[in-house]
Amino acid sequence: MIEFKNSFDTAEYKIGSISKLFGIPAETLRYYESLGILEPKKDAETGYRSYTPWEVNTLTLCRLCRSFGFSLTDTQKMLHEDTFEELFARYVQREAELVETIRHYQRLLHLLAAQRSALVRAERGVGRFSVEDSPELLFLHHRYCYELDLSDEVTAVSPQWIDAMPAVNLGFEVLAHTLEKCGFPFELETEKYAKTLWGLSVPVKDADQFGLKLEYPVRYIAPRKSLHTVLATGGKGTLLGDFAEKVLAPIQHLGAKPDGNAVGQVIAYTHQDGQLVRYCDVWVPIR
């Protein structure tokens, strides 16, 4: 039961009542107090806190600031320190941050829709070939066959590329001499020619907005007239065998000859009958 005294603004509320009113834990109220956002009265003997209507108003405005995404540090200054000009500047800055956040999620939504479309095309495109230009890419390779490249040059830029996902994707190249040497059926003795590069790839048109530059060790992959298909392959160690059977053999049957490194991008990992199935876009340059 709340008891009112005769003097102005002397109604006192216990921490449990405020916690219930705002739907936040009492620990949160204590934390706000430690930051200087709230200043409840504290009984010297019992340590019990009491809150006046003034503190309720302050807490309401605190939650308003937080709803805009302001940090607790900003909120403390907005409620207890800022001049009008400083407060206005914070709102301008926060608005700019939200605009950039919206742009980020608009890009993410666009890329998500593109990935969904890629899944649809993957299911329909397995085993089908079409003549088209390969994508124009920047490529940061960090694996040669099964050996990782952990050089200072690669590890210095790799985190930035990872942070640029999903514009950046897992990509690979099947080297030209592998295409020349590996036929179907894929024989064990040809494995010494089976060389692939793995790493991260990004369309050139998307690279600038993430600050990804064509500087060593990044490589540029120019678009080339290619035969495109979707390769459905299995788990570890199956890529080149399936590549020889499902990509190279049909290309040879069509009378075409590979001309340079084949470029691939992993679309998705799926599972069928408990077995891994990897779907990969593949472009094989031809002459």
C-alpha positions in Angstrom: 0.0 0.0 0.0 1.5 3.4 -1.0 1.5 6.0 1.7 1.6 9.7 0.8 3.0 12.3 3.0 1.9 15.9 3.2 4.9 17.5 1.5 5.3 17.7 -2.3 6.7 14.6 -4.2 7.4 12.6 -1.1 5.5 9.4 -2.1 8.0 6.6 -1.9 7.9 3.4 -3.9 9.9 0.2 -3.1 12.1 -1.3 -5.8 9.8 -4.3 -6.2 6.9 -2.0 -7.2 9.0 -0.1 -9.7 10.3 -3.4 -11.1 6.8 -4.7 -11.6 5.5 -1.4 -13.1 8.3 -1.3 -15.7 8.6 -5.1 -16.2 12.3 -5.0 -15.6 14.4 -6.9 -13.0 15.4 -5.2 -9.7 19.0 -5.9 -10.7 18.5 -3.7 -13.7 17.3 -0.8 -11.6 20.4 -1.2 -9.3 22.6 -1.2 -12.4 21.0 2.0 -13.6 21.7 3.5 -10.2 25.4 2.4 -10.4 25.7 4.3 -13.7 24.1 7.5 -12.2 20.9 7.3 -14.3 18.7 6.8 -11.2 19.3 8.3 -7.8 16.8 6.6 -5.4 16.8 7.2 -1.6 18.7 4.6 0.3 18.0 3.7 4.0 21.3 3.9 5.8 20.4 1.1 8.2 18.5 -1.4 6.0 19.9 -0.5 2.6 16.4 -0.5 1.1 15.8 1.8 -1.8 12.8 4.0 -2.3 11.8 5.8 -5.5 9.8 9.0 -5.8 7.6 10.0 -8.8 10.6 12.1 -10.0 12.7 8.9 -10.4 9.7 7.2 -12.1 9.8 10.0 -14.7 13.5 9.7 -15.1 13.2 5.9 -15.6 10.5 6.4 -18.2 12.7 8.8 -20.2 15.6 6.4 -19.7 13.6 3.6 -21.3 12.6 6.0 -24.1 16.2 6.7 -24.9 17.0 3.0 -24.8 14.1 2.4 -27.2 15.9 4.6 -29.8 19.0 2.5 -29.3 21.0 4.9 -27.3 23.6 3.3 -25.1 23.4 3.5 -21.3 26.4 5.8 -21.3 24.7 8.1 -23.8 21.4 7.9 -21.8 23.1 8.9 -18.6 24.5 12.0 -20.3 21.3 12.8 -22.0 19.3 12.8 -18.8 21.9 14.4 -16.5 24.5 16.4 -18.4 23.7 17.4 -22.0 23.0 20.9 -23.1 20.3 21.3 -25.7 22.9 21.4 -28.5 24.6 18.3 -27.3 21.3 16.5 -27.0 20.2 17.5 -30.5 23.6 16.3 -31.8 23.0 12.9 -30.3 19.7 12.6 -32.0 21.2 13.6 -35.4 24.0 11.0 -35.0 21.6 8.3 -33.9 19.4 9.0 -36.9 22.4 8.7 -39.2 23.3 5.4 -37.6 19.8 4.0 -38.1 19.8 5.1 -41.7 23.0 3.1 -42.3 21.5 0.2 -40.4 18.5 0.2 -42.6 20.7 0.3 -45.7 22.6 -2.6 -44.3 19.5 -4.7 -43.8 18.2 -3.7 -47.2 21.4 -5.0 -48.8 21.1 -8.1 -46.6 17.5 -8.6 -47.7 18.6 -8.3 -51.3 21.4 -10.8 -50.9 19.1 -13.2 -49.0 16.6 -13.1 -51.9 19.4 -13.7 -54.3 20.5 -16.7 -52.3 17.0 -18.1 -52.3 16.8 -17.7 -56.0 20.2 -19.4 -56.3 18.8 -22.4 -54.4 15.9 -22.6 -56.9 18.2 -22.4 -59.8 20.5 -25.0 -58.2 17.8 -27.6 -58.0 16.8 -27.0 -61.6 20.3 -26.6 -63.0 22.0 -29.9 -62.0 23.3 -31.5 -65.1 22.2 -28.7 -67.4 24.7 -26.6 -69.4 24.4 -23.1 -70.8 26.8 -20.7 -72.4 27.3 -17.6 -70.4 30.0 -15.3 -69.1 31.5 -16.3 -65.8 31.2 -13.7 -63.0 33.7 -10.9 -62.5 35.2 -11.6 -59.1 37.9 -10.7 -56.6 39.3 -13.9 -55.1 41.2 -14.3 -51.8 42.5 -17.9 -51.8 43.5 -19.3 -48.4 43.8 -23.0 -49.3 45.7 -24.8 -52.0 44.3 -28.3 -52.2 44.3 -29.4 -48.5 47.0 -26.9 -47.3 45.9 -23.7 -45.7 47.7 -20.4 -46.5 48.3 -18.8 -43.1 50.8 -16.2 -44.4 50.8 -12.8 -42.9 49.4 -11.3 -46.1 46.4 -13.6 -46.1 45.5 -13.5 -42.4 45.8 -9.7 -42.4 42.9 -9.2 -44.8 40.9 -12.4 -44.3 38.9 -11.1 -41.3 37.7 -8.1 -43.3 36.5 -10.5 -46.0 34.7 -12.7 -43.5 33.0 -9.6 -42.1 31.7 -8.8 -45.6 29.6 -11.9 -45.7 27.1 -12.6 -47.2 28.3 -10.5 -50.2 31.4 -12.7 -49.9 31.0 -16.4 -50.6 33.0 -19.6 -50.4 34.6 -20.1 -53.8 37.1 -22.4 -55.6 39.0 -22.8 -58.8 39.9 -26.0 -60.5 43.2 -25.3 -62.2 43.6 -25.5 -65.9 46.2 -28.3 -65.9 43.8 -30.3 -63.7 41.1 -29.9 -66.4 43.6 -31.1 -69.0 44.8 -34.1 -67.1 41.8 -35.4 -65.3 39.3 -37.4 -67.3 36.5 -39.7 -66.6 36.5 -42.2 -65.0 38.5 -40.3 -62.4 41.5 -42.5 -61.7 43.7 -42.5 -58.6 46.9 -41.9 -60.5 45.5 -38.6 -61.8 45.2 -37.2 -58.3 48.7 -35.8 -58.6 47.2 -33.4 -61.2 44.1 -32.6 -59.1 44.8 -29.1 -57.9 42.2 -26.7 -56.6 42.3 -23.3 -55.0 39.7 -22.6 -52.2 38.9 -19.3 -50.6 36.6 -16.3 -50.5 35.2 -14.6 -53.6 33.1 -11.5 -54.1 31.6 -9.9 -57.2 33.6 -6.9 -58.2 30.4 -4.7 -58.2 30.0 -5.4 -54.5 33.6 -5.1 -53.4 33.9 -1.3 -53.0 31.0 -0.9 -50.6 32.9 -3.3 -48.2 36.3 -1.8 -48.8 37.6 -5.0 -50.4 40.5 -4.0 -52.7 42.4 -5.6 -55.5 45.7 -5.7 -53.6 48.0 -8.7 -53.1 47.2 -11.4 -52.1 43.7 -10.7 -53.7 43.4 -11.8 -57.3 41.1 -10.6 -60.1 39.1 -13.1 -62.1 37.9 -11.6 -65.3 34.6 -12.8 -66.9 35.0 -15.3 -69.7 32.8 -17.1 -72.1 32.0 -20.3 -70.2 29.8 -23.3 -69.9 27.8 -23.0 -66.7 26.2 -25.8 -64.8 25.3 -26.8 -61.2 27.4 -29.6 -59.8 25.8 -31.7 -57.1 28.7 -33.4 -55.2 29.1 -35.2 -52.0 31.3 -34.8 -48.9 35.0 -34.5 -48.4 37.1 -35.8 -51.3 34.3 -36.1 -53.8 34.6 -32.8 -55.7 37.1 -33.7 -58.4 35.7 -37.1 -59.1 32.2 -35.7 -59.5 33.6 -32.8 -61.5 35.3 -35.2 -64.0 32.1 -37.2 -64.3 29.4 -34.6 -64.3 31.2 -31.6 -65.7 34.2 -32.5 -67.8 32.8 -35.6 -69.5 29.6 -33.8 -70.7 31.7 -30.9 -72.0 33.9 -33.2 -73.9 30.8 -34.9 -75.3 29.6 -31.5 -76.5 32.9 -31.1 -78.4 34.1 -28.2 -76.3 37.5 -27.8 -74.7 38.3 -26.1 -71.4 40.4 -23.0 -71.7 41.7 -21.9 -68.3 40.7 -22.3 -64.7 37.2 -23.4 -63.9 35.5 -21.1 -61.3 33.0 -22.4 -58.7 31.0 -21.1 -55.8 29.4 -23.2 -53.2 25.7 -22.5 -53.1 24.6 -24.7 -50.2 25.1 -27.8 -48.1 22.1 -30.1 -48.0 21.4 -33.7 -46.9 19.7 -36.5 -48.7 19.2 -39.9 -47.1 21.6 -38.9 -44.4 24.4 -38.0 -46.9 25.9 -34.6 -47.5 25.1 -33.0 -50.9 26.9 -29.9 -51.9 25.5 -27.7 -54.6 28.0 -25.6 -56.5 27.7 -23.1 -59.4 30.5 -24.0 -61.9 31.8 -22.0 -64.9 34.3 -23.7 -67.2 35.9 -21.3 -69.8 35.8 -22.8 -73.2 37.3 -22.1 -76.6 
